[in-house]
C-alpha cells in the first residue's frame, strides 16, 4: 500500500466514523481531519504513538512480514482509537473486497430476517448515544449491515449476538467498511461456525474451555459441578459476543483488538484469567450467588486497569495443538456417539410405535373375533334350545 493512499484512507475512515458517532454523517462537510490538527492536542507520548502507528499503516506489508512479533506486542497494548478503523480492515484483509460493490444492491432487497433484526436492534448497546432512539443513525446502519449479511449468507441469516460485533465496527467505520469486515470475520475467524443454526462450534468452544477449567482450576471446576453451574451459563456470551456484552467498551475493545490479530484464542485466555482472578470468591457462592457475581461484579473489575486483565490472560496456559487436534477429535467422537445414540433411540421409538400399532390392530381383530364367537355361541344356544323344545312336544319316531 502506498503511504499517501493509506494515510488518506485512514484519515477519511476516521473522519467518517467520527461523523457517524455524532449522528450527522449525511449532512457533514467533506473536509478531512489532518494528521497535524489531530495530533496537535496530544501529549508527546501520544504524538509518538500516532507517528508510530502512522508508519505501521503506511508500511503494513513490511510490518506484517518482517516485524510480526513487535506488531503483536503493540496490538496487545491497544490500537489507538483513530487507527482502529484502518488497522482492523488491514488485519482481516477487508480493504478491497468485491462484496463491497454489492452492498448498495443488497439494501434494495428484502430479507426473511428483517423482522427479527428489527426486534433485536433496540437491545444492542441501548445506552450508547449512537444507537439510542428508534430512528437513530446507529440503529439504521446496524439494520442495514445485518440485513445485507443475512442475504449474502442465507444459511446463517441472522443470529442474536452478532449485532454487538457489527455495532462495535460501526462505531469505528462507515457501514460499507463495517459490512466487509464482518463478512471477513465470519469467513475467517470461526464466527460463521459459531453462528450457524446448529451452533455446533459453540459446543466445541465450551467443551475446550471446560477442559482448560478442569486442568487449571480443578477446585473451582468441582464447585461449579456441585452447584450444577454449567459452563454454558456464563461462557456462551463470551464466545458469541467476544466480551462485548460483558465489559464496558474500553475494556472490550482492547480484547477485540487482540481478537482481530490472534483470533478466538484470546477469548479462552481472558475467560480463564477471569476465573483465576475470582476463584476464591466464587467457591464461596451458591448457583444464584455466582450468577449475580458474573453479572454485577466481574464486568467492572478492570474498568481502570484493562492491562492487568490482558497481562494475566497471556500468562494462562494455552496449548493450541491440543485444543485443535486432541480436543476437536474428542468432541467430534462424542457428538458422533450422541448422534448414533439418537439414531438408535429414534429407531427404537419407530419400532415401538409400529409394535403399538400392531398391538392395537390385534386387539381390534381379537375384539371382532370375540364378537363373532359370541354371535356363533348365541346361535348354537338358540339352536340347542330349539331342539330341546322339539323333543318335548313332538312324539318319538316309531
N, C-alpha and C positions, 0 to 999 in steps of 0.2 A: 504494500500500500504506500502511496506517495505521501510524504509528510504534509503537504499542503492540503490534499484532498481529505485525508483522515482528520486533520485538525479542523477543517471546515465542517465535516460531518459531525465530529464531536461537539463543536460549539452549536451547530444547528440543532442536534438532538437535545442538547442541554437546554437551549432556548425554548424549543417546543415543549419539552417536559415541564419546564418552569411555568410556561404559559398555561399548560393543561392544568397544573396544580392550582393556578389562580382562577380556573374556570372561564378563561377568556381567550382560548386559543383561536377561535373563529374570527374574532374581531381585533386581535392584536396586530401590531405592525410587523413589518418584515425584518426589522433590524436585529442583528445577532449580537450576543454577548461576546465581547472580545476578550482574549486571554489577559490583556493588560488591565482592563477595567475589572474583570472578575477577580483578579489576584491582588488588586490594589488594597483591598480591605483585609487581606490575610496577614497572619504573623509570618515571620521569617521561616519558621518551621513548616507552616502550611504552604508557604510560597515554594519552598524547596520540594515539598511533596507534589505540588502542582507541576513543577518543572519536570520532576522525575516521571510522573505518570504521563505527562505530555510526550516525553521521549519514548516511553514504553509503547504508547499507542502509535506513534509515528514509525517506530522500528519494530512493529509487532512480530513479524515473521522471524526476525533475528532473535528476539526475546523468547519466543515460543520454542525455537530450536536449540539455541545456544545458552540461554540463561534461564532455563526452566526452573531450576532449584530456587534461584533468587526471586523469580516471578511468583512461585508458590508461597514463599515466605511473605512477600509483600501483600498478596491476596489474603493470606491468613490474618494479617494485621488490619485488613479492611481496605476496600477500594474507596477512594474519595467520592463523595456524592456526585460531583459534577462529571465524573468519568464513568460512573456506573453504566449509563445508557450504552455508550460505545464499547466499553470493555466487556459487558455481558454479551453483546452481539458478537464481538470478536471471539470470545471464549467458546461459544457454541456454534461458530461459523454460520451466523444468521444474517450477515451483512448484505449478501447478494443472492437471495433465494427466489427462484421463479414463482413460487406460490404467492409472493408479494403482489405480483401483477394480477392475480386472480381475486384479490381481496375486495375490491370495489364491486366486482360482479357477484361475489358471494353474498354481499349485503343486500343485493336486489332479490335474492332468492328467499324462499320460506323454508324453515326447518321444523321438523316434528318436535324438536326440543324447546321451542320458543317459550311455551307456557311455563315449563319447568325452570328455564333460565330466568325468566321474569320473576318468578316466585322467590328465587334464591338471591337475586341481586341485592335486595334491600338488607339481607343478612350479612353481606360482605363488607367488612370494615364500616359498620354502621356509625361509628363515632368519628371517622375520618372526614375532614372537611370536603375533600374531593368527591366523596361518594355519598354525602348527605343529601337527602331530598330525592323524591321520585323522579324529578325532571333534571337532576344534576348532570353535568357533563360526564362525570365519572361513571355513573350508572349507565349512561347512554353508550359510551365507548366500551365499557365492560360487556354489555349485552352484545354489541357488535362483534367483538372478538370471540366470545363464547359461541355465538350463533355461527360465525364463519367456520370455526373449528369443527362444530358439530356436522357441518356439511362436507368438509374435506375428509373426515374420519367418521363415517356413519356407524362403524362397529362400536366405537366408544361413545359417540354422540356427545352427551354432556354428563358429567359426573360431579356430584357435590364435593367440594373441597378444592377443585381445580380453579374455581373463580378467585380464590385467595392468591394463588400464584399469578394469575393474569392481572389481578388488581395491583399487585406489587410491581409488575412490569410496567403497567400504565402510569404508575407514579414516577417512573423514570424516563419514559419514552412515549412517542406518539403511537396510536393504535396499530398502524400498519407494521411498525417495527416490533411492537409487543406481540402481535399475531405471529410473525415469523419466528421470534424467539420461542414462543410457546410451542409452535409446531416442532421446532428442533428439540426442545426439552422432552416432548412426548416421544419423539422418534429415537433419540439417542441416550436418554438418561433414565431409562426403565419406567418413566412415568406412565407411558401408554399402557404398559402391562399392569401397573398399579390401578389404573382407572378403567380397565376393561370390566364389563358387567360381572364376570365371574370373580374378579378381584383375587385371582389365584396368586399373583405376585405379592399382594399384601400378606396373604397367608404365609408365603415363604419368608418375607421380611420378619414377621412376628416369630416364626419358628427359629430363624437365625438369631434374633435378638434374645429369645428365651434361652438359647444355648449359651450365649455370652453371659447372661444373667446367672445361669446355673453354675457356670465355670468361674466367674469372677466375684460374684456376690452370693454365695450359697446360702448364707444365713437369711438374707433378705428374700431369696427365692423360696425358701421353706416357709417363711412368714406369709408371703403372698399366697402360696398354695393353701396354707392352713386357713386363710381368710377367704378363699375362693376368689381372690383378686386377680382376674385374668390379665395377661399382658395386653391383650387387645383393648381392654377398657381404658388404658392410659396411653398406649403407644401408637394406636391406629392413626390418630390425628397427627402424630409426629411425622409419620411417613407420607400421609396423604396431603398435608399442607406444609411440610418442611418447617415446622415450628412457627408458622405464621399465625396460627390461632393459639399458640402457647405463650409466646413472648411479645412484649411491645416491639414495634417496628425497628427501632435502632438495634436491638439485640438480634431479632430475627433476620434482619437484612445482612448483618455480619455473617450469620450462618449461611445465608443464601449466596453470598459472595463465594464462599468456600465450595458450596454445592456446585456452583457453575463451573468450577475448575476440577473438583475431585469427585463429584457425583454423590450417590446415596451413602457412601461410607461415612460422611460427616453426620448423618442422622443417627447412625449406630453409635458413633463416638460421643456425640452430645447427649444422647439418651442415656448411655451408660454413665457418663460423667455426672449427670443429674442424680442418678440413683446412688452413685458413690457419695456425692455431697450430702444426700439426705437420708442415708441408710439408718443412722442412729435414731432419727425422729420417726421414720416410717415403721420400724419394727415395734414401736410402742403403740401403734394405732390399729383400730379395727378397720373393716372394709369401708364403712361410712367415713371414718376419720381420714383414711388415706385418700378417698375420693375428694374430700374437701381440701386436703393438703395439696393435691395435684392441681386443683382448680384455683386456689386462692394464695398459696404460699410460694410455690415453685415459680410461677410466671414472673414475679418481681424480685427474685433473689439477685439478679445480675444487672439490674437497671443501670447502676452506676459503675459496673466493672465487667463488661462483656468479655474483656481479655482474660479474666480469671476463668471463665467457663471454657473459652477456646483453648487456653493453655492446658486445662485438665482434660479436655476432650482428646488432645493429641498425646496424652500420657496413657490413655486407655489402650489395652492390648487388643489389637485387631489383626487377624490373620486372613487376608483376602483370599489366599489359596484354599484354606479350609472352608471359608464361607462359600466359595464358588464351587469347588469340586465335591467335597465330602457332604456338606450340609444340603446343597441343592439336590444331590443324588438321594440322600436320606429322605428329604421331604417329598421328592418325586415318587420314591418307593412307597412311602406312607400313603400318599394320595392315590397311587395306583391300587394299593391294597384296599383302601377305603372304597374306591370305585368298584373293585371286584366284589367286595362285600355288599355294596349297594346293588350291584347287578344280581348277585346271588339272592339277596333279600327280595329284590323285585321278581326274580324267577320263582322263588318260594311263594311270594304273595299271589303271583299269577296262578301257580299250581293250586294253591289253597282256594282261590276264587273259583277255579274250574271244578275242584272237588266239591265245593259248596253247591255249585250249580248242579253237579251230577247227583249229589245227595237230595237236593230239592226235587229234581226230576224223578228220582227213585221213590221219594216219599209220595209224590203225586201219583206215580204209577201204582205204588202199593195201596194208596187210599182208593184209587179207582178199582183195583183188583179186589180189595176188601168189599167195596160196594157191590161189585158183581157177584162175589161169593155169597154175600147176604141175600142178594136177589135170587140166586140159584137155590140157596138153602130155604128161602121162603117158599119158592115154587115146589121144592121137594116136600116140604112140610105140608103144604096145601094138598099136594097130590096124595101123600100118605093119609091125611085126614079124610080125603075123599074116598079112598079105598076102604078105610075103616067104616065109613058110613054105609057104603055099598054092602059091605059084609054083614052089617047089622040088619039091613032092611030087605035084602034080596035072599030068597031061599037058596040053599046049596044045590049045585047041579047033581042030578041023579047019576 
